[in-house]
Amino acid sequence: MSLWTPDGEVPVERSGAEERPATSASEMLGGPNLDDLSPEERAQAEEMIARMAEVQRQLLAHPASAFVANHLMGLYELAAVHLDQPEPKYDEVRLAIDAMTSMLDATEDRLPESGAELRQALTVLQTVYVQRVNASES
């Protein structure tokens, strides 16, 4: 058996007996088997599984670009809230701006409804950041 890596195939030695691959999500995540649970625990687990399936169904009903844009707006809001404080923590602001910049650089062309607006918002945010830093150093 081998393992693919960016540097090519790497042989992998298996010690001992061949293990059976995990067949359920709970096995893959190291969780309990439903058969090992009490009736109450099983009912709770099944309810949780049903809720997670509903959330997944709702997620799949919308394009990924909507979620990416939402996360970008969250980073914008985070930076703006930190920047709006009487004594901003500029490292926190810069982290949010850098994360937003990186995400937007990688995805802007795939955000047809919001990419340009988010880029404009980022530019304004960066400008305000520079102004605030310069004012605090004066």
A tleap script that builds the chain and sets N, CA, C and O, in Angstrom:
source leaprc.protein.ff14SB
mol = sequence {
  NMET SER LEU TRP THR PRO ASP GLY GLU VAL
  PRO VAL GLU ARG SER GLY ALA GLU GLU ARG
  PRO ALA THR SER ALA SER GLU MET LEU GLY
  GLY PRO ASN LEU ASP ASP LEU SER PRO GLU
  GLU ARG ALA GLN ALA GLU GLU MET ILE ALA
  ARG MET ALA GLU VAL GLN ARG GLN LEU LEU
  ALA HIE PRO ALA SER ALA PHE VAL ALA ASN
  HIE LEU MET GLY LEU TYR GLU LEU ALA ALA
  VAL HIE LEU ASP GLN PRO GLU PRO LYS TYR
  ASP GLU VAL ARG LEU ALA ILE ASP ALA MET
  THR SER MET LEU ASP ALA THR GLU ASP ARG
  LEU PRO GLU SER GLY ALA GLU LEU ARG GLN
  ALA LEU THR VAL LEU GLN THR VAL TYR VAL
  GLN ARG VAL ASN ALA SER GLU CSER
}
set mol.1.N position { 0.846 -1.168 0.000 }
set mol.1.CA position { 0.000 0.000 0.000 }
set mol.1.C position { 0.892 1.231 0.000 }
set mol.1.O position { 1.994 1.221 0.549 }
set mol.2.N position { 0.388 2.308 -0.634 }
set mol.2.CA position { 1.146 3.552 -0.656 }
set mol.2.C position { 0.215 4.717 -0.337 }
set mol.2.O position { -1.009 4.609 -0.406 }
set mol.3.N position { 0.839 5.820 0.009 }
set mol.3.CA position { 0.123 7.044 0.354 }
set mol.3.C position { 0.588 8.131 -0.598 }
set mol.3.O position { 1.788 8.325 -0.790 }
set mol.4.N position { -0.376 8.850 -1.203 }
set mol.4.CA position { -0.002 9.925 -2.098 }
set mol.4.C position { 0.363 11.153 -1.293 }
set mol.4.O position { -0.349 11.518 -0.358 }
set mol.5.N position { 1.469 11.798 -1.648 }
set mol.5.CA position { 1.883 13.063 -1.049 }
set mol.5.C position { 2.268 13.997 -2.187 }
set mol.5.O position { 2.448 13.539 -3.316 }
set mol.6.N position { 2.399 15.296 -1.923 }
set mol.6.CA position { 2.823 16.207 -2.992 }
set mol.6.C position { 4.168 15.827 -3.603 }
set mol.6.O position { 4.465 16.194 -4.740 }
set mol.7.N position { 4.985 15.088 -2.840 }
set mol.7.CA position { 6.291 14.669 -3.346 }
set mol.7.C position { 6.240 13.322 -4.049 }
set mol.7.O position { 7.283 12.809 -4.456 }
set mol.8.N position { 5.064 12.738 -4.202 }
set mol.8.CA position { 4.927 11.458 -4.870 }
set mol.8.C position { 4.400 10.386 -3.937 }
set mol.8.O position { 4.070 10.650 -2.781 }
set mol.9.N position { 4.328 9.165 -4.462 }
set mol.9.CA position { 3.828 8.031 -3.688 }
set mol.9.C position { 4.850 7.619 -2.631 }
set mol.9.O position { 6.050 7.551 -2.895 }
set mol.10.N position { 4.344 7.346 -1.430 }
set mol.10.CA position { 5.200 6.905 -0.336 }
set mol.10.C position { 4.686 5.546 0.132 }
set mol.10.O position { 3.517 5.428 0.496 }
set mol.11.N position { 5.546 4.508 0.130 }
set mol.11.CA position { 5.099 3.200 0.605 }
set mol.11.C position { 4.726 3.262 2.086 }
set mol.11.O position { 5.398 3.921 2.880 }
set mol.12.N position { 3.644 2.565 2.445 }
set mol.12.CA position { 3.184 2.526 3.830 }
set mol.12.C position { 3.119 1.070 4.254 }
set mol.12.O position { 2.452 0.252 3.620 }
set mol.13.N position { 3.813 0.761 5.323 }
set mol.13.CA position { 3.802 -0.599 5.849 }
set mol.13.C position { 2.662 -0.747 6.834 }
set mol.13.O position { 2.445 0.128 7.671 }
set mol.14.N position { 1.936 -1.843 6.743 }
set mol.14.CA position { 0.862 -2.140 7.686 }
set mol.14.C position { 1.381 -3.167 8.671 }
set mol.14.O position { 1.879 -4.223 8.281 }
set mol.15.N position { 1.261 -2.854 9.945 }
set mol.15.CA position { 1.682 -3.828 10.947 }
set mol.15.C position { 0.456 -4.551 11.477 }
set mol.15.O position { -0.602 -3.945 11.649 }
set mol.16.N position { 0.593 -5.825 11.731 }
set mol.16.CA position { -0.503 -6.590 12.314 }
set mol.16.C position { -1.574 -6.913 11.295 }
set mol.16.O position { -1.377 -6.799 10.085 }
set mol.17.N position { -2.722 -7.322 11.829 }
set mol.17.CA position { -3.837 -7.725 10.978 }
set mol.17.C position { -4.443 -6.511 10.277 }
set mol.17.O position { -4.392 -5.383 10.768 }
set mol.18.N position { -4.999 -6.781 9.147 }
set mol.18.CA position { -5.660 -5.725 8.379 }
set mol.18.C position { -6.904 -5.270 9.138 }
set mol.18.O position { -7.756 -6.085 9.491 }
set mol.19.N position { -7.004 -3.961 9.387 }
set mol.19.CA position { -8.152 -3.429 10.108 }
set mol.19.C position { -9.315 -3.207 9.158 }
set mol.19.O position { -9.127 -2.869 7.989 }
set mol.20.N position { -10.526 -3.403 9.681 }
set mol.20.CA position { -11.734 -3.155 8.905 }
set mol.20.C position { -11.951 -1.650 8.846 }
set mol.20.O position { -11.914 -0.994 9.887 }
set mol.21.N position { -12.178 -1.078 7.663 }
set mol.21.CA position { -12.405 0.365 7.575 }
set mol.21.C position { -13.717 0.755 8.253 }
set mol.21.O position { -14.660 -0.034 8.308 }
set mol.22.N position { -13.762 1.976 8.765 }
set mol.22.CA position { -14.976 2.477 9.396 }
set mol.22.C position { -16.075 2.569 8.345 }
set mol.22.O position { -15.836 2.998 7.216 }
set mol.23.N position { -17.280 2.164 8.727 }
set mol.23.CA position { -18.387 2.168 7.774 }
set mol.23.C position { -19.462 3.188 8.108 }
set mol.23.O position { -20.323 3.467 7.273 }
set mol.24.N position { -19.431 3.747 9.301 }
set mol.24.CA position { -20.438 4.743 9.661 }
set mol.24.C position { -19.747 6.017 10.132 }
set mol.24.O position { -18.568 6.017 10.483 }
set mol.25.N position { -20.518 7.099 10.128 }
set mol.25.CA position { -19.961 8.383 10.563 }
set mol.25.C position { -19.490 8.302 12.005 }
set mol.25.O position { -18.439 8.847 12.342 }
set mol.26.N position { -20.254 7.626 12.866 }
set mol.26.CA position { -19.847 7.557 14.272 }
set mol.26.C position { -18.550 6.778 14.425 }
set mol.26.O position { -17.726 7.113 15.276 }
set mol.27.N position { -18.359 5.745 13.613 }
set mol.27.CA position { -17.093 5.007 13.669 }
set mol.27.C position { -15.949 5.879 13.178 }
set mol.27.O position { -14.865 5.867 13.761 }
set mol.28.N position { -16.181 6.642 12.104 }
set mol.28.CA position { -15.134 7.501 11.564 }
set mol.28.C position { -14.746 8.586 12.553 }
set mol.28.O position { -13.578 8.967 12.632 }
set mol.29.N position { -15.709 9.081 13.301 }
set mol.29.CA position { -15.448 10.145 14.265 }
set mol.29.C position { -15.096 9.605 15.640 }
set mol.29.O position { -14.862 10.381 16.567 }
set mol.30.N position { -15.057 8.300 15.784 }
set mol.30.CA position { -14.722 7.713 17.075 }
set mol.30.C position { -15.881 7.747 18.053 }
set mol.30.O position { -15.681 7.595 19.258 }
set mol.31.N position { -17.083 7.945 17.550 }
set mol.31.CA position { -18.264 8.021 18.409 }
set mol.31.C position { -18.808 6.639 18.714 }
set mol.31.O position { -18.337 5.639 18.173 }
set mol.32.N position { -19.803 6.594 19.586 }
set mol.32.CA position { -20.378 5.305 19.961 }
set mol.32.C position { -21.230 4.735 18.829 }
set mol.32.O position { -21.742 5.476 17.990 }
set mol.33.N position { -21.371 3.445 18.819 }
set mol.33.CA position { -22.254 2.754 17.901 }
set mol.33.C position { -23.670 2.910 18.442 }
set mol.33.O position { -23.873 2.783 19.649 }
set mol.34.N position { -24.648 3.180 17.593 }
set mol.34.CA position { -26.022 3.365 18.063 }
set mol.34.C position { -26.538 2.148 18.821 }
set mol.34.O position { -27.354 2.287 19.732 }
set mol.35.N position { -26.071 0.958 18.454 }
set mol.35.CA position { -26.521 -0.257 19.138 }
set mol.35.C position { -26.043 -0.319 20.582 }
set mol.35.O position { -26.620 -1.045 21.391 }
set mol.36.N position { -24.990 0.440 20.918 }
set mol.36.CA position { -24.446 0.429 22.275 }
set mol.36.C position { -25.146 1.423 23.196 }
set mol.36.O position { -24.838 1.472 24.387 }
set mol.37.N position { -26.070 2.207 22.678 }
set mol.37.CA position { -26.714 3.253 23.468 }
set mol.37.C position { -27.999 2.755 24.118 }
set mol.37.O position { -28.641 1.820 23.638 }
set mol.38.N position { -28.356 3.404 25.219 }
set mol.38.CA position { -29.639 3.110 25.861 }
set mol.38.C position { -30.745 3.641 24.950 }
set mol.38.O position { -30.466 4.443 24.058 }
set mol.39.N position { -31.986 3.215 25.151 }
set mol.39.CA position { -33.071 3.727 24.299 }
set mol.39.C position { -33.175 5.256 24.315 }
set mol.39.O position { -33.427 5.867 23.276 }
set mol.40.N position { -32.985 5.876 25.480 }
set mol.40.CA position { -33.055 7.335 25.572 }
set mol.40.C position { -31.899 7.984 24.810 }
set mol.40.O position { -32.094 8.944 24.065 }
set mol.41.N position { -30.698 7.449 25.006 }
set mol.41.CA position { -29.523 7.986 24.313 }
set mol.41.C position { -29.659 7.808 22.799 }
set mol.41.O position { -29.283 8.682 22.017 }
set mol.42.N position { -30.204 6.656 22.409 }
set mol.42.CA position { -30.393 6.387 20.983 }
set mol.42.C position { -31.393 7.374 20.380 }
set mol.42.O position { -31.181 7.888 19.282 }
set mol.43.N position { -32.484 7.636 21.103 }
set mol.43.CA position { -33.486 8.591 20.617 }
set mol.43.C position { -32.869 9.980 20.468 }
set mol.43.O position { -33.127 10.679 19.488 }
set mol.44.N position { -32.052 10.377 21.445 }
set mol.44.CA position { -31.376 11.675 21.372 }
set mol.44.C position { -30.435 11.724 20.171 }
set mol.44.O position { -30.404 12.707 19.431 }
set mol.45.N position { -29.669 10.649 19.991 }
set mol.45.CA position { -28.716 10.595 18.880 }
set mol.45.C position { -29.443 10.640 17.539 }
set mol.45.O position { -29.012 11.339 16.622 }
set mol.46.N position { -30.541 9.899 17.422 }
set mol.46.CA position { -31.295 9.893 16.169 }
set mol.46.C position { -31.907 11.265 15.888 }
set mol.46.O position { -31.953 11.701 14.737 }
set mol.47.N position { -32.378 11.948 16.943 }
set mol.47.CA position { -32.920 13.298 16.778 }
set mol.47.C position { -31.822 14.259 16.318 }
set mol.47.O position { -32.046 15.095 15.443 }
set mol.48.N position { -30.638 14.130 16.914 }
set mol.48.CA position { -29.514 14.983 16.536 }
set mol.48.C position { -29.103 14.715 15.085 }
set mol.48.O position { -28.809 15.648 14.338 }
set mol.49.N position { -29.085 13.463 14.696 }
set mol.49.CA position { -28.735 13.096 13.323 }
set mol.49.C position { -29.750 13.685 12.350 }
set mol.49.O position { -29.380 14.189 11.289 }
set mol.50.N position { -31.026 13.620 12.712 }
set mol.50.CA position { -32.077 14.181 11.853 }
set mol.50.C position { -31.923 15.694 11.726 }
set mol.50.O position { -32.094 16.245 10.638 }
set mol.51.N position { -31.598 16.374 12.839 }
set mol.51.CA position { -31.397 17.828 12.782 }
set mol.51.C position { -30.192 18.174 11.918 }
set mol.51.O position { -30.241 19.120 11.133 }
set mol.52.N position { -29.100 17.405 12.061 }
set mol.52.CA position { -27.911 17.663 11.241 }
set mol.52.C position { -28.211 17.439 9.766 }
set mol.52.O position { -27.725 18.183 8.914 }
set mol.53.N position { -29.015 16.411 9.455 }
set mol.53.CA position { -29.390 16.161 8.063 }
set mol.53.C position { -30.220 17.320 7.515 }
set mol.53.O position { -30.062 17.697 6.354 }
set mol.54.N position { -31.104 17.889 8.339 }
set mol.54.CA position { -31.906 19.038 7.912 }
set mol.54.C position { -31.020 20.253 7.658 }
set mol.54.O position { -31.217 20.971 6.678 }
set mol.55.N position { -30.048 20.485 8.531 }
set mol.55.CA position { -29.118 21.604 8.330 }
set mol.55.C position { -28.343 21.402 7.030 }
set mol.55.O position { -28.166 22.345 6.259 }
set mol.56.N position { -27.884 20.183 6.788 }
set mol.56.CA position { -27.166 19.903 5.540 }
set mol.56.C position { -28.059 20.148 4.329 }
set mol.56.O position { -27.607 20.698 3.324 }
set mol.57.N position { -29.338 19.737 4.421 }
set mol.57.CA position { -30.274 19.960 3.320 }
set mol.57.C position { -30.423 21.459 3.050 }
set mol.57.O position { -30.440 21.892 1.898 }
set mol.58.N position { -30.531 22.246 4.128 }
set mol.58.CA position { -30.663 23.694 3.977 }
set mol.58.C position { -29.391 24.305 3.381 }
set mol.58.O position { -29.465 25.193 2.531 }
set mol.59.N position { -28.230 23.829 3.827 }
set mol.59.CA position { -26.970 24.331 3.274 }
set mol.59.C position { -26.875 24.057 1.780 }
set mol.59.O position { -26.451 24.917 1.008 }
set mol.60.N position { -27.267 22.867 1.384 }
set mol.60.CA position { -27.163 22.483 -0.020 }
set mol.60.C position { -28.171 23.210 -0.904 }
set mol.60.O position { -28.032 23.207 -2.127 }
set mol.61.N position { -29.181 23.831 -0.305 }
set mol.61.CA position { -30.189 24.563 -1.069 }
set mol.61.C position { -29.680 25.928 -1.533 }
set mol.61.O position { -30.344 26.596 -2.325 }
set mol.62.N position { -28.524 26.344 -1.054 }
set mol.62.CA position { -27.975 27.657 -1.396 }
set mol.62.C position { -26.584 27.494 -1.996 }
set mol.62.O position { -25.871 26.548 -1.663 }
set mol.63.N position { -26.194 28.410 -2.877 }
set mol.63.CA position { -24.853 28.311 -3.469 }
set mol.63.C position { -23.768 28.605 -2.435 }
set mol.63.O position { -23.967 29.400 -1.517 }
set mol.64.N position { -22.638 27.964 -2.596 }
set mol.64.CA position { -21.509 28.183 -1.683 }
set mol.64.C position { -21.082 29.644 -1.682 }
set mol.64.O position { -20.591 30.146 -0.671 }
set mol.65.N position { -21.265 30.328 -2.808 }
set mol.65.CA position { -20.855 31.733 -2.884 }
set mol.65.C position { -21.591 32.594 -1.862 }
set mol.65.O position { -21.034 33.573 -1.366 }
set mol.66.N position { -22.821 32.247 -1.546 }
set mol.66.CA position { -23.573 33.007 -0.543 }
set mol.66.C position { -22.940 32.854 0.837 }
set mol.66.O position { -22.876 33.817 1.600 }
set mol.67.N position { -22.481 31.665 1.155 }
set mol.67.CA position { -21.853 31.430 2.454 }
set mol.67.C position { -20.475 32.084 2.528 }
set mol.67.O position { -20.093 32.631 3.563 }
set mol.68.N position { -19.738 32.024 1.428 }
set mol.68.CA position { -18.421 32.671 1.399 }
set mol.68.C position { -18.583 34.175 1.582 }
set mol.68.O position { -17.850 34.790 2.357 }
set mol.69.N position { -19.539 34.772 0.873 }
set mol.69.CA position { -19.789 36.210 1.013 }
set mol.69.C position { -20.201 36.548 2.442 }
set mol.69.O position { -19.788 37.573 2.985 }
set mol.70.N position { -21.007 35.696 3.045 }
set mol.70.CA position { -21.428 35.912 4.432 }
set mol.70.C position { -20.232 35.883 5.375 }
set mol.70.O position { -20.141 36.709 6.284 }
set mol.71.N position { -19.324 34.953 5.171 }
set mol.71.CA position { -18.125 34.889 6.010 }
set mol.71.C position { -17.238 36.115 5.792 }
set mol.71.O position { -16.656 36.641 6.741 }
set mol.72.N position { -17.137 36.560 4.563 }
set mol.72.CA position { -16.363 37.772 4.283 }
set mol.72.C position { -16.977 38.974 4.993 }
set mol.72.O position { -16.255 39.808 5.539 }
set mol.73.N position { -18.292 39.066 4.987 }
set mol.73.CA position { -18.959 40.160 5.704 }
set mol.73.C position { -18.718 40.041 7.206 }
set mol.73.O position { -18.587 41.052 7.897 }
set mol.74.N position { -18.660 38.821 7.708 }
set mol.74.CA position { -18.350 38.626 9.125 }
set mol.74.C position { -16.963 39.142 9.468 }
set mol.74.O position { -16.773 39.757 10.517 }
set mol.75.N position { -15.995 38.899 8.598 }
set mol.75.CA position { -14.644 39.418 8.820 }
set mol.75.C position { -14.631 40.938 8.754 }
set mol.75.O position { -13.940 41.592 9.535 }
set mol.76.N position { -15.392 41.499 7.822 }
set mol.76.CA position { -15.509 42.957 7.716 }
set mol.76.C position { -16.076 43.521 9.016 }
set mol.76.O position { -15.532 44.473 9.575 }
set mol.77.N position { -17.169 42.932 9.493 }
set mol.77.CA position { -17.804 43.394 10.736 }
set mol.77.C position { -16.846 43.275 11.920 }
set mol.77.O position { -16.779 44.171 12.762 }
set mol.78.N position { -16.114 42.176 11.981 }
set mol.78.CA position { -15.157 41.972 13.070 }
set mol.78.C position { -14.105 43.072 13.073 }
set mol.78.O position { -13.814 43.656 14.117 }
set mol.79.N position { -13.539 43.353 11.916 }
set mol.79.CA position { -12.527 44.410 11.824 }
set mol.79.C position { -13.127 45.762 12.176 }
set mol.79.O position { -12.512 46.546 12.899 }
set mol.80.N position { -14.326 46.042 11.669 }
set mol.80.CA position { -14.962 47.338 11.917 }
set mol.80.C position { -15.272 47.535 13.395 }
set mol.80.O position { -15.070 48.627 13.926 }
set mol.81.N position { -15.759 46.495 14.065 }
set mol.81.CA position { -16.069 46.605 15.500 }
set mol.81.C position { -14.799 46.879 16.295 }
set mol.81.O position { -14.788 47.746 17.168 }
set mol.82.N position { -13.739 46.150 16.000 }
set mol.82.CA position { -12.464 46.384 16.702 }
set mol.82.C position { -11.928 47.779 16.404 }
set mol.82.O position { -11.412 48.454 17.294 }
set mol.83.N position { -12.050 48.202 15.167 }
set mol.83.CA position { -11.530 49.503 14.752 }
set mol.83.C position { -12.318 50.659 15.364 }
set mol.83.O position { -11.781 51.753 15.537 }
set mol.84.N position { -13.564 50.425 15.687 }
set mol.84.CA position { -14.439 51.469 16.216 }
set mol.84.C position { -14.291 51.675 17.726 }
set mol.84.O position { -14.969 52.526 18.301 }
set mol.85.N position { -13.422 50.914 18.363 }
set mol.85.CA position { -13.230 51.053 19.809 }
set mol.85.C position { -12.387 52.296 20.112 }
set mol.85.O position { -11.599 52.734 19.275 }
set mol.86.N position { -12.558 52.865 21.323 }
set mol.86.CA position { -11.751 54.038 21.691 }
set mol.86.C position { -10.250 53.769 21.588 }
set mol.86.O position { -9.482 54.635 21.167 }
set mol.87.N position { -9.845 52.571 21.972 }
set mol.87.CA position { -8.437 52.166 21.854 }
set mol.87.C position { -8.387 50.837 21.097 }
set mol.87.O position { -8.314 49.772 21.709 }
set mol.88.N position { -8.424 50.904 19.772 }
set mol.88.CA position { -8.470 49.674 18.980 }
set mol.88.C position { -7.242 48.794 19.203 }
set mol.88.O position { -6.130 49.279 19.413 }
set mol.89.N position { -7.483 47.498 19.151 }
set mol.89.CA position { -6.382 46.536 19.147 }
set mol.89.C position { -6.040 46.318 17.674 }
set mol.89.O position { -6.669 45.516 16.983 }
set mol.90.N position { -5.037 47.047 17.219 }
set mol.90.CA position { -4.730 47.055 15.787 }
set mol.90.C position { -4.301 45.690 15.255 }
set mol.90.O position { -4.524 45.390 14.082 }
set mol.91.N position { -3.690 44.861 16.100 }
set mol.91.CA position { -3.330 43.514 15.646 }
set mol.91.C position { -4.583 42.703 15.315 }
set mol.91.O position { -4.594 41.936 14.352 }
set mol.92.N position { -5.637 42.874 16.114 }
set mol.92.CA position { -6.895 42.165 15.867 }
set mol.92.C position { -7.539 42.665 14.575 }
set mol.92.O position { -8.042 41.874 13.777 }
set mol.93.N position { -7.520 43.972 14.376 }
set mol.93.CA position { -8.079 44.565 13.156 }
set mol.93.C position { -7.311 44.060 11.945 }
set mol.93.O position { -7.908 43.658 10.946 }
set mol.94.N position { -6.001 44.082 12.034 }
set mol.94.CA position { -5.158 43.664 10.909 }
set mol.94.C position { -5.382 42.186 10.577 }
set mol.94.O position { -5.393 41.811 9.405 }
set mol.95.N position { -5.560 41.347 11.598 }
set mol.95.CA position { -5.812 39.925 11.352 }
set mol.95.C position { -7.101 39.741 10.556 }
set mol.95.O position { -7.128 38.986 9.584 }
set mol.96.N position { -8.162 40.424 10.961 }
set mol.96.CA position { -9.434 40.306 10.238 }
set mol.96.C position { -9.305 40.847 8.814 }
set mol.96.O position { -9.825 40.248 7.873 }
set mol.97.N position { -8.616 41.974 8.654 }
set mol.97.CA position { -8.418 42.551 7.315 }
set mol.97.C position { -7.579 41.613 6.450 }
set mol.97.O position { -7.904 41.399 5.282 }
set mol.98.N position { -6.512 41.056 7.003 }
set mol.98.CA position { -5.669 40.135 6.232 }
set mol.98.C position { -6.445 38.884 5.817 }
set mol.98.O position { -6.301 38.408 4.692 }
set mol.99.N position { -7.264 38.355 6.722 }
set mol.99.CA position { -8.063 37.170 6.396 }
set mol.99.C position { -9.071 37.498 5.300 }
set mol.99.O position { -9.258 36.724 4.361 }
set mol.100.N position { -9.716 38.651 5.429 }
set mol.100.CA position { -10.677 39.066 4.405 }
set mol.100.C position { -9.985 39.261 3.061 }
set mol.100.O position { -10.503 38.849 2.024 }
set mol.101.N position { -8.815 39.891 3.082 }
set mol.101.CA position { -8.057 40.115 1.847 }
set mol.101.C position { -7.707 38.790 1.183 }
set mol.101.O position { -7.898 38.627 -0.022 }
set mol.102.N position { -7.198 37.850 1.962 }
set mol.102.CA position { -6.807 36.548 1.404 }
set mol.102.C position { -7.998 35.819 0.803 }
set mol.102.O position { -7.924 35.299 -0.311 }
set mol.103.N position { -9.097 35.786 1.552 }
set mol.103.CA position { -10.288 35.101 1.037 }
set mol.103.C position { -10.813 35.776 -0.226 }
set mol.103.O position { -11.173 35.104 -1.192 }
set mol.104.N position { -10.853 37.086 -0.213 }
set mol.104.CA position { -11.388 37.813 -1.364 }
set mol.104.C position { -10.473 37.669 -2.581 }
set mol.104.O position { -10.959 37.524 -3.702 }
set mol.105.N position { -9.160 37.706 -2.373 }
set mol.105.CA position { -8.220 37.503 -3.482 }
set mol.105.C position { -8.453 36.146 -4.146 }
set mol.105.O position { -8.340 36.015 -5.365 }
set mol.106.N position { -8.776 35.147 -3.339 }
set mol.106.CA position { -8.948 33.794 -3.861 }
set mol.106.C position { -10.334 33.541 -4.456 }
set mol.106.O position { -10.504 32.610 -5.242 }
set mol.107.N position { -11.326 34.359 -4.091 }
set mol.107.CA position { -12.699 34.028 -4.485 }
set mol.107.C position { -13.476 35.127 -5.199 }
set mol.107.O position { -14.577 34.872 -5.688 }
set mol.108.N position { -12.945 36.319 -5.273 }
set mol.108.CA position { -13.722 37.460 -5.791 }
set mol.108.C position { -14.354 37.187 -7.152 }
set mol.108.O position { -15.512 37.543 -7.373 }
set mol.109.N position { -13.621 36.569 -8.056 }
set mol.109.CA position { -14.155 36.317 -9.396 }
set mol.109.C position { -15.260 35.263 -9.398 }
set mol.109.O position { -15.956 35.098 -10.400 }
set mol.110.N position { -15.424 34.558 -8.294 }
set mol.110.CA position { -16.481 33.551 -8.196 }
set mol.110.C position { -17.637 34.013 -7.309 }
set mol.110.O position { -18.507 33.222 -6.943 }
set mol.111.N position { -17.635 35.300 -6.969 }
set mol.111.CA position { -18.714 35.899 -6.184 }
set mol.111.C position { -19.404 36.950 -7.049 }
set mol.111.O position { -19.244 38.147 -6.810 }
set mol.112.N position { -20.163 36.519 -8.043 }
set mol.112.CA position { -20.698 37.460 -9.027 }
set mol.112.C position { -21.635 38.509 -8.441 }
set mol.112.O position { -21.696 39.628 -8.950 }
set mol.113.N position { -22.351 38.177 -7.402 }
set mol.113.CA position { -23.320 39.120 -6.849 }
set mol.113.C position { -22.708 40.085 -5.842 }
set mol.113.O position { -23.262 41.157 -5.602 }
set mol.114.N position { -21.573 39.721 -5.252 }
set mol.114.CA position { -21.062 40.550 -4.154 }
set mol.114.C position { -19.567 40.813 -4.184 }
set mol.114.O position { -19.073 41.590 -3.368 }
set mol.115.N position { -18.841 40.202 -5.083 }
set mol.115.CA position { -17.386 40.341 -5.096 }
set mol.115.C position { -16.904 41.776 -5.188 }
set mol.115.O position { -16.028 42.188 -4.428 }
set mol.116.N position { -17.463 42.538 -6.108 }
set mol.116.CA position { -17.027 43.933 -6.286 }
set mol.116.C position { -17.383 44.786 -5.070 }
set mol.116.O position { -16.592 45.628 -4.645 }
set mol.117.N position { -18.568 44.570 -4.515 }
set mol.117.CA position { -18.979 45.330 -3.327 }
set mol.117.C position { -18.092 45.001 -2.130 }
set mol.117.O position { -17.714 45.889 -1.366 }
set mol.118.N position { -17.767 43.730 -1.975 }
set mol.118.CA position { -16.898 43.331 -0.867 }
set mol.118.C position { -15.502 43.918 -1.040 }
set mol.118.O position { -14.874 44.321 -0.061 }
set mol.119.N position { -15.013 43.969 -2.274 }
set mol.119.CA position { -13.695 44.560 -2.530 }
set mol.119.C position { -13.719 46.047 -2.174 }
set mol.119.O position { -12.772 46.560 -1.578 }
set mol.120.N position { -14.785 46.725 -2.532 }
set mol.120.CA position { -14.912 48.147 -2.210 }
set mol.120.C position { -14.979 48.343 -0.691 }
set mol.120.O position { -14.352 49.258 -0.157 }
set mol.121.N position { -15.729 47.497 0.000 }
set mol.121.CA position { -15.826 47.592 1.457 }
set mol.121.C position { -14.468 47.348 2.102 }
set mol.121.O position { -14.104 48.019 3.068 }
set mol.122.N position { -13.719 46.388 1.565 }
set mol.122.CA position { -12.383 46.104 2.085 }
set mol.122.C position { -11.462 47.307 1.896 }
set mol.122.O position { -10.693 47.648 2.795 }
set mol.123.N position { -11.537 47.940 0.750 }
set mol.123.CA position { -10.701 49.118 0.481 }
set mol.123.C position { -11.006 50.238 1.468 }
set mol.123.O position { -10.089 50.876 1.984 }
set mol.124.N position { -12.275 50.478 1.733 }
set mol.124.CA position { -12.664 51.502 2.714 }
set mol.124.C position { -12.137 51.125 4.092 }
set mol.124.O position { -11.597 51.969 4.808 }
set mol.125.N position { -12.292 49.865 4.461 }
set mol.125.CA position { -11.820 49.392 5.763 }
set mol.125.C position { -10.311 49.579 5.899 }
set mol.125.O position { -9.832 50.039 6.936 }
set mol.126.N position { -9.567 49.227 4.862 }
set mol.126.CA position { -8.115 49.396 4.893 }
set mol.126.C position { -7.736 50.874 5.019 }
set mol.126.O position { -6.796 51.218 5.736 }
set mol.127.N position { -8.459 51.732 4.331 }
set mol.127.CA position { -8.190 53.173 4.400 }
set mol.127.C position { -8.428 53.702 5.806 }
set mol.127.O position { -7.607 54.449 6.338 }
set mol.128.N position { -9.542 53.321 6.405 }
set mol.128.CA position { -9.853 53.766 7.770 }
set mol.128.C position { -8.813 53.229 8.747 }
set mol.128.O position { -8.403 53.932 9.670 }
set mol.129.N position { -8.390 51.992 8.546 }
set mol.129.CA position { -7.361 51.399 9.406 }
set mol.129.C position { -6.082 52.237 9.364 }
set mol.129.O position { -5.527 52.587 10.406 }
set mol.130.N position { -5.624 52.553 8.166 }
set mol.130.CA position { -4.392 53.342 8.018 }
set mol.130.C position { -4.563 54.713 8.660 }
set mol.130.O position { -3.656 55.195 9.339 }
set mol.131.N position { -5.705 55.339 8.455 }
set mol.131.CA position { -5.956 56.652 9.061 }
set mol.131.C position { -5.923 56.581 10.583 }
set mol.131.O position { -5.340 57.447 11.235 }
set mol.132.N position { -6.547 55.551 11.149 }
set mol.132.CA position { -6.583 55.417 12.611 }
set mol.132.C position { -5.192 55.139 13.176 }
set mol.132.O position { -4.812 55.705 14.201 }
set mol.133.N position { -4.441 54.278 12.514 }
set mol.133.CA position { -3.079 53.979 12.974 }
set mol.133.C position { -2.231 55.243 12.912 }
set mol.133.O position { -1.523 55.557 13.869 }
set mol.134.N position { -2.292 55.962 11.816 }
set mol.134.CA position { -1.512 57.200 11.679 }
set mol.134.C position { -1.920 58.226 12.720 }
set mol.134.O position { -1.059 58.906 13.280 }
set mol.135.N position { -3.199 58.355 12.992 }
set mol.135.CA position { -3.678 59.313 13.993 }
set mol.135.C position { -3.218 58.934 15.394 }
set mol.135.O position { -2.922 59.807 16.210 }
set mol.136.N position { -3.156 57.638 15.675 }
set mol.136.CA position { -2.733 57.204 17.014 }
set mol.136.C position { -1.236 57.395 17.227 }
set mol.136.O position { -0.778 57.506 18.365 }
set mol.137.N position { -0.474 57.433 16.137 }
set mol.137.CA position { 0.975 57.621 16.237 }
set mol.137.C position { 1.361 59.092 16.303 }
set mol.137.O position { 2.510 59.421 16.596 }
set mol.138.N position { 0.409 59.979 16.032 }
set mol.138.CA position { 0.701 61.429 16.047 }
set mol.138.C position { 0.662 61.991 17.447 }
set mol.138.O position { 0.884 63.187 17.638 }
savepdb mol mol.pdb
quit
